[in-house]
Amino acid sequence: MLSKRIESFKYAFQGIKSFYHSEPNVKIHLFFALIVIIGGLFFNISTTEWCLSIGCISVVLMAEAFNTALEHITDLVSPGYHDLAKKTKDVAAGAVLIAAFGSALIGFLIFLPKVLALLEF
């Protein structure tokens, strides 16, 4: 039983590796995640703010991963153009955009007051 659990982690890490290497948007999301982490360290954000920041980073990366998985399965079942395949991909991409915009808003709520306070000296 333990070996099956270990193997499932192996498959999950293979999926993350494939996701990272095949999707250019992942690198964009990770770049902004790094900015948030550096900003969090610089401004010494609270534990609650860290939880929100990590949650936002995770949600955006998960949304992008689900989007990628849906694109792959859609391409498998509908290799040619189909209007429903397009709608599926568009909705999945829209979900990523919703997660990213929501996360950006939370980021502004956390960091904007700190940046403004820093600029006031």
C-alpha positions in Angstrom: 0.0 0.0 0.0 2.8 2.4 0.8 4.5 1.7 -2.5 1.3 2.7 -4.3 1.1 6.0 -2.4 4.8 6.7 -3.2 4.1 5.9 -6.9 1.1 8.2 -6.9 3.4 11.0 -5.7 5.8 10.1 -8.5 3.0 10.5 -11.1 1.9 13.8 -9.6 5.5 15.2 -9.8 5.7 14.0 -13.4 2.5 16.0 -14.1 3.9 19.1 -12.5 7.1 18.7 -14.5 5.2 18.3 -17.7 2.9 21.2 -16.8 6.0 23.5 -16.1 7.8 22.5 -19.3 4.7 22.7 -21.7 2.9 25.8 -20.6 4.5 29.2 -21.0 1.9 30.8 -18.8 3.1 28.8 -15.8 6.4 30.8 -16.0 4.5 34.1 -16.0 2.4 33.0 -12.9 5.6 31.8 -11.1 7.3 35.2 -11.9 4.4 37.0 -10.2 4.4 34.5 -7.4 8.1 35.3 -6.8 7.3 39.0 -6.7 4.6 38.4 -4.1 7.0 36.3 -2.0 9.8 38.9 -2.2 7.2 41.6 -1.4 6.0 39.6 1.5 9.5 39.2 2.9 10.3 42.8 2.3 7.1 44.2 4.0 7.1 41.5 6.7 3.5 40.6 6.0 1.4 39.0 8.7 0.6 35.3 8.9 -2.9 35.9 7.6 -1.5 37.9 4.7 0.9 35.0 4.0 -2.0 32.6 4.0 -4.0 34.7 1.6 -0.9 35.2 -0.7 -0.1 31.5 -0.7 -3.7 30.6 -1.3 -3.9 33.0 -4.2 -0.7 31.6 -5.8 -2.0 28.1 -5.3 -5.4 28.9 -6.8 -4.0 30.5 -9.9 -1.5 27.7 -10.5 -4.3 25.1 -10.0 -6.6 26.9 -12.3 -3.8 27.0 -15.0 -3.2 23.3 -14.4 -6.9 22.4 -14.8 -7.0 24.6 -17.9 -4.1 22.7 -19.3 -5.6 19.3 -18.5 -8.9 20.3 -20.1 -7.1 21.5 -23.2 -5.3 18.2 -23.5 -8.5 16.1 -23.0 -10.4 18.4 -25.4 -7.7 18.0 -28.1 -7.8 14.2 -27.6 -11.6 13.8 -28.0 -11.9 16.6 -30.6 -8.7 16.8 -32.7 -10.4 18.9 -35.3 -12.2 22.2 -34.8 -15.5 21.9 -33.0 -17.5 24.8 -31.5 -18.0 23.0 -28.2 -14.3 22.3 -28.0 -13.6 26.0 -28.4 -16.2 26.9 -25.8 -14.6 24.4 -23.3 -11.2 25.9 -23.8 -12.4 29.4 -23.6 -14.3 28.8 -20.4 -11.3 27.1 -18.8 -9.1 30.0 -19.9 -11.6 32.4 -18.4 -11.4 30.5 -15.1 -7.7 31.2 -15.0 -8.3 34.9 -15.7 -10.9 35.1 -12.9 -8.4 33.5 -10.5 -5.6 35.8 -11.6 -7.8 39.0 -11.3 -9.1 37.9 -7.9 -5.6 37.2 -6.7 -4.4 40.5 -8.1 -7.1 42.3 -6.1 -6.1 40.6 -2.9 -2.5 41.4 -3.7 -3.4 45.1 -4.0 -5.4 45.0 -0.8 -2.4 43.5 1.0 0.5 45.4 -0.6 -0.9 48.8 -1.7 -1.2 50.3 1.8 2.3 49.1 2.6 3.8 50.6 -0.5 1.9 53.9 0.1 3.2 54.0 3.7 6.7 53.4 2.5 6.4 56.3 0.0 5.2 58.6 2.7 8.5 58.1 4.6 
